[in-house]
Amino acid sequence: MDAIQTAKDFVVREGILTGTSGGGVLSAAIKLVEDNDFPDGTSILAILADTGERYLSAQLFEDIPIDMTEEEKKLAASTPSCPPPPPGLPEVFPFATKWVQNEIDSHKVIIFSLEYCEFCWTLTGFLDALGVAYHKIDIDSFEYAKDDLGNKYRSALSQLTDCKTFPQFFINGKFVGGAVDACMMWKKKEESSKSDGNALRGMLQKVGIKGGNGNFNDYQGDPFEFLPKWMTQNPLRTK
């Protein structure tokens, strides 16, 4: 709890958003100072390894209301804003296109994702609940940082799917879409009285994938439960 509280205090007092581990490191550094009589002028170095974006729907912020308060709305309205610029991606190289296509062809179920993308977590959480095995490539991970490989692969992927958002989800070589697409396709099957080969369940079964226990773990829930609660279009956001 010290780690979580320290991370919250840090963002309120200093305006620096760090994660639970960052809060833990800072908490330990503060305790080190409190428990020792260091000479004047001593500097204590605390390295906060990550930011807090990945925890927006986790325990670190669970006591923060889903919707902004009136005070927060006034603060937001007081500062001009504009959408962030699109990522500057390199040209499409043949080797990158070949790599992307090979990865797609090599796995029955594959997800191209971003490490800190909550919609990517939506899709993986949903597939985990179904017991569907998948291969996941975090295209922005350090593994693909050298020579800007990640962005080169991203350019090739975007050209292939005509889609720039993530995750990008494939079943047996066919581009399915993103997290919301997968959720809607599952609900479409659940609401249909007949087998629908275009629905997610039908697509998976068609290539021999039946998930956990051979019946997708008999999942009876609403896949929207995996969407971020801050998403205003999520019908389960207040549940």
VENPE-V367330 format. One record per residue. N is the residue number from 1. SS is DSSP state (H for helix, E for strand, L for the rest). PHI is phi in whole degrees, 0 to 359 (999 if undefined). PSI is psi in radians with two decimals (none if undefined). Layout:
n->{N:N}
ss->{SS:SS}
phi->{PHI:PHI}
psi->{PSI:PSI}
This chain:
n->{1:2:3:4:5:6:7:8:9:10:11:12:13:14:15:16:17:18:19:20:21:22:23:24:25:26:27:28:29:30:31:32:33:34:35:36:37:38:39:40:41:42:43:44:45:46:47:48:49:50:51:52:53:54:55:56:57:58:59:60:61:62:63:64:65:66:67:68:69:70:71:72:73:74:75:76:77:78:79:80:81:82:83:84:85:86:87:88:89:90:91:92:93:94:95:96:97:98:99:100:101:102:103:104:105:106:107:108:109:110:111:112:113:114:115:116:117:118:119:120:121:122:123:124:125:126:127:128:129:130:131:132:133:134:135:136:137:138:139:140:141:142:143:144:145:146:147:148:149:150:151:152:153:154:155:156:157:158:159:160:161:162:163:164:165:166:167:168:169:170:171:172:173:174:175:176:177:178:179:180:181:182:183:184:185:186:187:188:189:190:191:192:193:194:195:196:197:198:199:200:201:202:203:204:205:206:207:208:209:210:211:212:213:214:215:216:217:218:219:220:221:222:223:224:225:226:227:228:229:230:231:232:233:234:235:236:237:238:239}
ss->{L:H:H:H:H:H:H:H:H:H:H:H:H:H:L:L:L:E:L:H:H:H:H:H:H:H:H:H:H:H:H:H:H:H:H:L:L:L:L:L:L:L:L:L:L:L:L:L:L:L:E:L:H:H:H:L:L:L:H:H:H:L:L:L:L:L:L:L:L:H:H:H:H:H:H:H:H:L:L:L:L:L:L:L:L:L:L:L:L:L:L:L:L:H:H:H:H:H:H:H:H:H:H:H:H:H:L:L:E:E:E:E:E:L:L:L:L:H:H:H:H:H:H:H:H:H:H:H:H:H:L:L:L:L:E:E:E:E:L:L:L:H:H:H:L:H:H:H:H:H:H:H:H:H:H:H:H:H:H:H:H:L:L:L:L:L:L:E:E:E:E:L:L:E:E:E:E:L:H:H:H:H:H:H:H:H:H:H:H:H:H:L:L:L:L:L:L:L:L:H:H:H:H:H:H:H:L:L:L:L:L:H:H:H:L:H:H:H:L:L:L:L:H:H:H:H:L:L:L:L:L:L:L:L:L:L:L:L:L}
phi->{999:301:297:294:295:295:297:294:298:296:288:286:276:247:73:248:267:234:272:298:295:297:298:294:296:294:299:294:293:296:295:300:293:294:268:228:258:282:298:303:88:291:254:250:265:238:263:264:285:209:265:259:302:292:257:299:249:244:301:303:241:293:268:267:302:298:265:292:284:300:298:292:295:296:296:296:287:280:241:301:219:207:297:294:292:295:297:279:263:286:295:273:259:304:296:289:298:296:297:299:295:296:296:297:289:271:223:296:231:222:235:266:221:244:302:251:269:291:286:294:294:301:292:294:296:295:296:298:296:282:76:267:286:210:256:242:240:277:288:257:286:299:304:250:284:298:58:60:300:303:289:293:294:296:299:295:295:298:294:291:260:57:221:249:269:229:281:236:242:235:235:52:87:261:286:270:135:248:294:295:300:296:298:294:293:293:294:299:293:296:271:265:272:226:295:236:296:270:280:300:300:296:298:292:297:298:254:83:256:239:69:295:60:75:217:56:59:50:297:244:278:256:300:296:297:269:288:302:290:282:288:298:278:284:293:260:298:259:262}
psi->{-0.54:-0.70:-0.80:-0.80:-0.70:-0.69:-0.70:-0.79:-0.66:-0.74:-0.56:-0.78:-0.62:-0.19:0.38:2.10:1.96:2.92:-3.01:-0.72:-0.67:-0.72:-0.65:-0.74:-0.79:-0.70:-0.73:-0.65:-0.72:-0.75:-0.63:-0.75:-0.74:-0.57:-0.05:2.64:1.43:2.63:2.66:2.46:-0.01:2.35:2.35:2.12:2.13:2.06:2.05:1.96:-0.35:3.00:-3.13:0.09:-0.64:-0.23:0.18:-0.51:0.40:-3.01:-0.55:-0.60:0.35:-0.37:0.08:2.25:2.63:-0.78:2.67:2.54:2.94:-0.68:-0.73:-0.62:-0.73:-0.71:-0.76:-0.67:-0.31:-0.21:2.11:2.49:2.84:2.72:2.58:2.63:2.62:2.68:2.42:1.77:2.58:3.04:2.87:2.12:2.47:-0.69:-0.59:-0.72:-0.73:-0.73:-0.82:-0.81:-0.65:-0.71:-0.73:-0.76:-0.37:-0.11:2.34:-0.69:2.13:2.48:2.15:2.17:3.07:2.49:-0.71:0.43:2.08:-0.46:-0.49:-0.70:-0.57:-0.85:-0.80:-0.66:-0.71:-0.84:-0.61:-0.71:-0.59:-0.26:0.46:2.10:2.53:2.77:2.24:2.34:1.96:1.75:-0.23:0.21:2.87:-0.47:-0.56:0.34:-0.61:2.33:0.39:0.58:-0.73:-0.79:-0.54:-0.72:-0.65:-0.71:-0.77:-0.70:-0.77:-0.67:-0.65:-0.73:-0.21:0.67:2.40:-0.18:2.93:2.66:2.92:2.13:2.24:2.47:2.06:0.73:-0.14:2.29:2.09:-0.72:-2.52:-2.79:-0.83:-0.65:-0.78:-0.76:-0.78:-0.65:-0.65:-0.76:-0.59:-0.73:-0.73:-0.54:-0.08:2.50:-0.07:2.85:2.34:1.86:-0.26:-0.19:2.78:-0.80:-0.79:-0.71:-0.73:-0.80:-0.58:-0.48:0.33:0.30:2.10:0.09:-2.85:2.38:0.32:0.08:0.58:0.66:0.37:0.74:2.16:0.07:-3.06:2.07:-0.31:-0.25:-0.33:-0.17:2.65:2.42:-0.37:-0.18:1.99:-0.47:-0.08:1.98:-0.27:0.19:-0.48:0.09:none}
